Amino acid sequence: MIMRSSLLLALVLFLGIFQNPAFSQEKAPSQKFWENLRNHCGKAYAGELISPESDPRFSGRLVMHVRACEEGRIRIPFFVGEDRSRTWVLTMDEEGLIQLKHDHRHEDGSEDQVTQYGGKASNTGSATTQFFPADQFTANLLPAAVGNVWWITVDDTSFSYNLRRLGSPTLFTVKFDLTQPIEVPEAPWGWVD
């Protein structure tokens, strides 16, 4: 009887350990991705245009700055030369799905006519890659962008921002070296620190 009680107690303890969320629930890939990105908060990095090989709209120095990491939101200004109009805004919902929006501002801080477009991941992705198909707001704002898919990759050495327009040869990729932080730039247009 004692042996049977001991086995039963051991079984209860064993099952209890594995029902404990700390033991049984591994972080979702999107949460790992989020944490990897948050590790760069406050840092800035230089980048290069990968695809297309050249584009006059992106001919200046390319800089990303993981400037603001708040609860459920990360804001990353993307500068092209002296143009400080672009910010990538990532938000995470209660289900662990990440949304990407593009915040475009004029030099006076006012919103551009084409702003807040983007999309939301349809699944938790991976710890290094998140995909964002164009959402309905984007389709209404920019009908030609209905087939847009953006994705961001982040690993130990690099961050990339990518855009593919499905059904067309359009591919845009800019890659940043995360091994060499650079001097933090000034605030993007429209920000109040």
C-alpha positions as CSV (number, residue, x, y, z in Angstrom):
1,M,0.0,0.0,0.0
2,I,2.9,2.4,0.9
3,M,4.6,1.6,-2.4
4,R,1.3,2.2,-4.4
5,S,0.8,5.5,-2.6
6,S,4.4,6.6,-3.3
7,L,4.0,5.8,-7.0
8,L,0.7,7.7,-7.1
9,L,2.3,10.7,-5.4
10,A,5.2,10.6,-7.8
11,L,2.9,10.4,-10.7
12,V,0.8,13.4,-9.5
13,L,4.0,15.4,-8.9
14,F,5.3,14.5,-12.3
15,L,2.1,15.5,-14.1
16,G,1.9,18.7,-12.0
17,I,5.3,19.8,-13.2
18,F,4.4,19.3,-16.8
19,Q,1.1,21.1,-16.4
20,N,2.9,24.1,-15.0
21,P,3.1,26.7,-17.8
22,A,6.7,27.4,-17.0
23,F,7.6,23.9,-18.0
24,S,5.0,23.0,-20.6
25,Q,4.8,26.1,-22.8
26,E,7.7,27.0,-24.9
27,K,7.6,30.6,-26.3
28,A,5.9,31.1,-29.6
29,P,8.2,31.8,-32.5
30,S,6.8,35.3,-32.8
31,Q,7.7,35.9,-29.2
32,K,11.2,34.8,-29.8
33,F,11.4,37.1,-32.9
34,W,10.1,40.0,-30.8
35,E,12.6,39.4,-28.0
36,N,15.5,39.2,-30.6
37,L,14.4,42.5,-32.0
38,R,14.0,44.1,-28.5
39,N,17.6,43.2,-27.8
40,H,18.6,46.0,-30.2
41,C,16.5,48.7,-28.5
42,G,18.3,52.0,-28.5
43,K,20.8,50.9,-31.2
44,A,21.2,52.1,-34.8
45,Y,22.7,50.2,-37.7
46,A,23.9,51.0,-41.2
47,G,22.4,49.1,-44.1
48,E,22.8,48.5,-47.8
49,L,20.3,48.1,-50.7
50,I,20.4,44.4,-51.8
51,S,17.6,44.4,-54.3
52,P,17.3,46.2,-56.7
53,E,21.1,46.7,-57.0
54,S,20.4,50.4,-57.3
55,D,17.5,52.8,-56.9
56,P,17.8,56.6,-56.9
57,R,15.1,56.8,-54.2
58,F,17.5,54.9,-51.9
59,S,20.8,56.3,-52.9
60,G,21.7,58.0,-49.6
61,R,23.1,56.4,-46.4
62,L,20.6,53.8,-45.1
63,V,20.1,53.7,-41.3
64,M,17.7,51.9,-39.1
65,H,17.3,52.8,-35.4
66,V,15.4,50.5,-33.0
67,R,14.3,53.7,-31.2
68,A,11.3,52.8,-29.1
69,C,10.3,49.5,-27.5
70,E,7.1,49.8,-25.6
71,E,4.7,47.1,-24.3
72,G,3.3,45.5,-27.5
73,R,4.9,48.0,-29.9
74,I,8.4,48.5,-31.4
75,R,9.1,51.5,-33.6
76,I,12.0,51.5,-36.0
77,P,12.8,54.7,-38.0
78,F,14.4,54.0,-41.4
79,F,16.4,56.9,-42.7
80,V,17.6,57.4,-46.3
81,G,20.2,60.1,-46.4
82,E,18.6,63.2,-44.9
83,D,15.1,61.8,-45.4
84,R,13.7,60.9,-41.9
85,S,10.1,60.4,-43.1
86,R,9.8,56.6,-42.6
87,T,9.1,54.5,-39.5
88,W,8.3,50.8,-39.3
89,V,5.9,50.2,-36.5
90,L,5.5,46.6,-35.2
91,T,2.7,45.7,-32.8
92,M,2.0,42.3,-31.2
93,D,-1.6,41.3,-30.3
94,E,-2.8,39.0,-27.4
95,E,-2.5,35.9,-29.7
96,G,1.2,36.6,-30.4
97,L,0.6,37.8,-34.0
98,I,2.7,40.7,-35.2
99,Q,1.5,43.5,-37.4
100,L,3.7,45.8,-39.5
101,K,2.7,49.3,-40.4
102,H,4.5,52.1,-42.3
103,D,4.3,55.5,-40.7
104,H,5.2,58.2,-43.2
105,R,5.6,61.8,-42.2
106,H,6.5,65.1,-43.7
107,E,9.3,67.3,-42.4
108,D,6.8,69.3,-40.4
109,G,5.7,66.1,-38.7
110,S,2.3,65.9,-40.4
111,E,1.2,62.5,-41.8
112,D,1.8,61.8,-45.4
113,Q,-1.2,61.0,-47.6
114,V,0.1,57.5,-48.0
115,T,0.8,56.2,-44.5
116,Q,-0.2,53.4,-42.1
117,Y,-0.2,50.7,-44.8
118,G,1.1,47.2,-44.1
119,G,-0.2,43.9,-42.9
120,K,-0.5,41.4,-40.1
121,A,1.1,38.0,-39.9
122,S,-1.4,35.2,-40.4
123,N,0.6,32.8,-38.1
124,T,3.4,33.0,-35.5
125,G,6.1,32.7,-38.2
126,S,9.6,31.7,-37.0
127,A,12.0,33.2,-34.5
128,T,14.0,34.8,-37.3
129,T,11.3,35.6,-39.9
130,Q,7.9,37.2,-39.9
131,F,5.6,37.7,-43.0
132,F,3.1,40.5,-43.4
133,P,0.6,40.2,-46.3
134,A,-1.2,43.4,-47.2
135,D,-4.3,44.1,-45.1
136,Q,-7.6,45.5,-46.3
137,F,-6.6,49.1,-45.2
138,T,-3.6,48.8,-47.6
139,A,-5.7,47.4,-50.4
140,N,-8.2,50.3,-50.1
141,L,-5.4,52.9,-49.8
142,L,-3.2,51.5,-52.5
143,P,-5.0,49.1,-54.8
144,A,-1.8,48.2,-56.7
145,A,-0.4,47.0,-53.3
146,V,-3.1,44.3,-52.8
147,G,-0.5,41.6,-53.6
148,N,2.2,43.1,-51.4
149,V,3.9,40.8,-48.9
150,W,6.5,42.3,-46.5
151,W,8.8,40.3,-44.4
152,I,11.4,41.0,-41.8
153,T,14.3,38.8,-40.8
154,V,16.5,39.2,-37.7
155,D,19.3,36.9,-36.5
156,D,22.6,37.4,-34.6
157,T,24.3,39.3,-37.4
158,S,21.7,41.0,-39.6
159,F,18.2,42.5,-40.0
160,S,16.5,42.7,-43.4
161,Y,13.3,44.4,-44.5
162,N,11.8,43.0,-47.7
163,L,8.9,43.6,-50.0
164,R,7.6,41.3,-52.8
165,R,4.7,42.3,-54.9
166,L,3.1,39.1,-56.0
167,G,2.5,38.7,-59.7
168,S,5.2,41.2,-60.5
169,P,9.0,41.1,-60.6
170,T,9.1,43.8,-57.8
171,L,11.5,42.8,-55.0
172,F,12.9,45.2,-52.5
173,T,15.4,44.2,-49.9
174,V,17.6,46.3,-47.5
175,K,19.9,44.6,-45.1
176,F,21.5,46.0,-41.9
177,D,24.7,44.8,-40.2
178,L,23.7,44.1,-36.5
179,T,27.3,43.4,-35.5
180,Q,28.4,47.1,-35.9
181,P,26.2,49.6,-34.1
182,I,26.6,53.2,-35.3
183,E,25.9,56.5,-33.7
184,V,22.3,57.0,-32.9
185,P,20.6,59.5,-35.3
186,E,18.3,62.3,-34.5
187,A,14.6,61.7,-34.2
188,P,12.5,61.0,-37.3
189,W,10.1,63.6,-38.5
190,G,7.0,64.0,-36.4
191,W,8.4,62.4,-33.2
192,V,8.3,64.1,-29.9
193,D,10.8,62.5,-27.4
